[in-house]
Amino acid sequence: MPKSLINIKVVTNIVGGLIIISGALMSLAIPVSLYYKSDDLYAISLASIITLLSGLGLKLTTRNHKNDEVKKREGYLIVGLGWLAMTLFGTLPYVISGAIPDYTNAFFETISGLTTTGASILNDIESLPKGILFWRSMTQWIGGMGIIVLTIAILPLLGVGGMELFASESPGPTKDKIHPRIKETAKRLWFIYFSLTVLQCIMLMFAGMDFYDAINHSLTTMSTGGFSTKQASIAAFDSPIIEYIVIAFMFIAGTNFTLLYFGSKLKIRKFWENDEFKWYAAAVVILCASIVPVIYLGDFEKAFRDSLFQVVSILTTTGFATTDFTTWGSFVSFIFFLLLFTGASAGSTSGGMKIVRIVLLMKNGFLEFKRRLHPNAIVPVTLNNQAVSSKIIYNLLAFVFFYLFLFVTGSIALTFFGLEFKEALSAAATSIGNVGPGIGKLGPSGNFYKLPNAAKWILTVLMLMGRLELFTIAILFTPYFWKRN
């Protein structure tokens, strides 16, 4: 008999392992419920047990699989089904506790967490039990942790959307590269991720936050997720020092984690040799300088802080807010609308297209003038002083086309279900870019609660596809994936 196209056992086994990890991390909310004596203890405990047992069941029924049988097709299925499975089980604490009884809303909130989007349907966040809010923050931390490994260690192996470019770390001498094995890479990156989360928590506590708020906001900052324990987000604390700490860690979280790894080894020159990081830093400076004069009302420090906070928050797709930037006028609103598509660095926890893609496309566009004047010359696009292959450029073009195609079709679909034109554009852009707040009614002072259920399901699809680099999900619905040749 011909060998099966896809090894379902290996897919099931690994997805089962992801569910077990999700259940174990879910159980961390149990001590929170016990300490604060909140009424969600039973719900979180039951949800955790169901999740752990389900994952264990999948592992046991497929324990005879071979680990070396993971190929590209299995890889795509593992990524897609793994994220979907974690979302389905992640809804359990909300539904069982009654914190979010409507399943559409519970699914929306969970996938918004795991994709680190930060779009919310909650109208009174402070009224939720402490354990549930901690789990809500944890979903973003889990998602951010997964994305780091996904974009640096897994997607390059699958050849997704030109991710080979970001695979290893930033092109450079072989001796400088992170250990090629996924497990070793994952361990080192997760250690950095965990350490930065702890460091931010400590700094926020010194700045005046209590431990509960500090740990929650650290979980959602390093994941560039933006969920807060307060309805007013970071503005609720009314503290400049807290805002500056959050700005610093949002910026760090938007940096390629490979560079952070090199930074931990005191190889600081790697930052200034990296084209994407230089563009990233320059974008923050230029955008902030452009907005400060517009919002200046006599207090330069506050105008600078508000501008810097919102620029870094939206550029890194974190989505925290200290003020409603939609009240700053049409010019600023348009800038922030464009930032919904941008994102920060590849290999970070941010969403969006990523700065490196935009830089490469800009370079390729300008070089086209030179190619037309010298049609026989070989004029390659370069990044970090190295030529980028034409295959990568073709992949980037395909990615950007598909990204914009999803944005347009998503926006059209949302208008069909009753959203106003500007509202539909904003919702689609912020969802596919995994940003959180949008423009207009969906800005920092609003939320997604009043959207029709059909619109929420459309947005969950956009959030998932945007988070998993589009092709990872889309390829599962093509005939090429299921055919042998």
Secondary structure, DSSP 8 states (H G I E B T S, - for coil): ----SS-HHHHHHHHHHHHHHHHHHHTTHHHHHHHHT-TTHHHHHHHHHHHHHHHHHHHHHTTT--GGG--HHHHHHHHHHHHHHHHHHHTHHHHHHTSS-SHHHHHHHHHHHHTT------S-GGGS-HHHHHHHHHHHHHHHHHHHHIIIIIHHHHT-TTGGGGSSSSS--GGGS--SSHHHHHHHHHHHHHHHHHHHHHHHHHTT--HHHHHHHHHHHHTT----SSTTGGGGG--HHHHHHHHHHHHHHTS-HHHHHHHHTT-THHHHH-HHHHHHHHHHHHHHHHHHHHH-SS-HHHHHHHHHHHHHHHHTT----SS-GGGS-HHHHHHHHHHHHH-S-TTSS--SS-HHHHHHHHHHHHHHHHHHHSTTS---EEETTEEE-HHHHHHHHHHHHHHHHHHHHHHHHHHHTT--HHHHHHHHHHHHTT----SGGGSTT--STTS-HHHHHHHHHHHHHHHTTTHHHHGGGSHHHHS--
